[in-house]
Amino acid sequence: MKLADLASGPDWGVWIVFVIFAVLSIVLLSGHGSWVISGYNTASKEEKEKYDEKKLCRTMGIGMSIISILILIMGLFESVLPAFFVYIAVGIIVVDVVVIIILGNTLCRQE
């Protein structure tokens, strides 16, 4: 069974999700887009001063890029990839999110 056999919706849905994630990745990688980061955008000014905003944006952007690339691979190779690749993709996304959270709370803090 291939990944394409599991797809029940239109193919353009995957591409819309990919474009959204790719655009957000680019915005975050440029060091802008802190308004997209949940928790940071609602934090008080004192709390925001504890973080390096550019480093936080870039960290989130790298994490979003990994997810974007994964969606791109799944969209391009859905007729080749086996169906169990969904489990691999979910595992990669979970690890990616955990790493983003850890790095966001350690590496991105200002001394």
C-alpha positions as CSV (number, residue, x, y, z in Angstrom):
1,M,0.0,0.0,0.0
2,K,1.3,3.4,-1.0
3,L,0.9,6.8,0.7
4,A,-1.4,7.9,-2.2
5,D,-3.8,5.1,-1.3
6,L,-4.5,6.8,2.0
7,A,-5.2,10.2,0.5
8,S,-8.9,11.0,0.5
9,G,-8.9,14.7,-0.2
10,P,-7.7,16.8,-3.2
11,D,-4.0,17.0,-3.9
12,W,-4.1,20.8,-3.9
13,G,-4.7,20.8,-0.2
14,V,-1.2,19.4,0.5
15,W,0.3,22.1,-1.7
16,I,-1.7,24.9,0.1
17,V,-0.4,23.6,3.5
18,F,3.1,23.4,2.1
19,V,3.0,27.0,0.8
20,I,1.7,28.3,4.1
21,F,4.4,26.5,6.1
22,A,7.1,27.6,3.6
23,V,6.1,31.2,3.8
24,L,6.0,31.2,7.6
25,S,9.5,29.5,7.6
26,I,10.9,32.2,5.4
27,V,9.4,35.0,7.5
28,L,10.8,33.4,10.7
29,L,14.2,32.6,9.2
30,S,14.6,36.3,8.2
31,G,14.4,37.1,11.9
32,H,10.9,38.6,11.7
33,G,7.6,37.2,12.5
34,S,7.7,37.0,16.2
35,W,4.0,37.8,16.1
36,V,3.5,34.2,14.8
37,I,5.2,32.6,17.8
38,S,2.6,31.5,20.3
39,G,3.3,32.6,23.8
40,Y,5.9,35.1,22.8
41,N,3.5,37.4,21.0
42,T,1.3,37.6,24.1
43,A,4.1,37.9,26.7
44,S,4.6,41.0,28.7
45,K,7.5,43.4,27.7
46,E,9.5,42.2,30.7
47,E,9.1,38.6,29.7
48,K,10.0,39.3,26.1
49,E,13.2,41.0,27.2
50,K,14.4,37.6,28.6
51,Y,14.6,36.2,25.0
52,D,16.7,37.0,22.0
53,E,14.0,37.7,19.4
54,K,16.0,37.1,16.3
55,K,17.5,33.8,17.6
56,L,14.0,32.7,18.7
57,C,12.6,33.5,15.3
58,R,15.4,31.7,13.5
59,T,15.0,28.6,15.7
60,M,11.3,28.5,15.0
61,G,12.0,29.0,11.3
62,I,14.4,26.1,11.1
63,G,11.8,23.9,12.9
64,M,9.1,25.0,10.5
65,S,11.4,24.4,7.5
66,I,11.9,20.8,8.6
67,I,8.1,20.3,8.6
68,S,7.8,22.1,5.3
69,I,10.3,19.9,3.7
70,L,8.6,16.8,5.1
71,I,5.2,18.0,3.6
72,L,7.0,18.6,0.3
73,I,8.5,15.1,0.2
74,M,5.1,13.6,1.1
75,G,3.4,15.6,-1.7
76,L,6.0,14.9,-4.3
77,F,6.5,11.2,-3.6
78,E,3.0,10.1,-2.4
79,S,2.8,7.5,-5.2
80,V,6.2,6.0,-4.3
81,L,6.3,6.2,-0.5
82,P,4.8,3.3,1.5
83,A,1.8,4.0,3.7
84,F,3.7,3.5,6.9
85,F,5.7,6.7,6.1
86,V,2.9,8.6,7.8
87,Y,4.1,7.1,11.1
88,I,7.7,8.2,10.3
89,A,6.5,11.7,9.4
90,V,4.5,12.0,12.7
91,G,7.6,10.9,14.6
92,I,9.8,13.4,12.9
93,I,7.3,16.2,13.6
94,V,7.0,15.3,17.3
95,V,10.8,15.2,17.7
96,D,11.1,18.5,15.8
97,V,8.5,20.2,18.0
98,V,10.2,18.9,21.2
99,V,13.6,20.2,20.0
100,I,12.1,23.6,19.1
101,I,10.5,23.9,22.6
102,I,13.8,22.9,24.3
103,L,15.9,25.2,22.2
104,G,13.4,28.1,22.5
105,N,13.6,27.9,26.3
106,T,17.4,27.4,26.6
107,L,19.4,28.6,23.6
108,C,17.2,31.6,22.9
109,R,17.2,33.0,26.4
110,Q,19.4,36.1,26.9
111,E,22.0,35.9,29.7
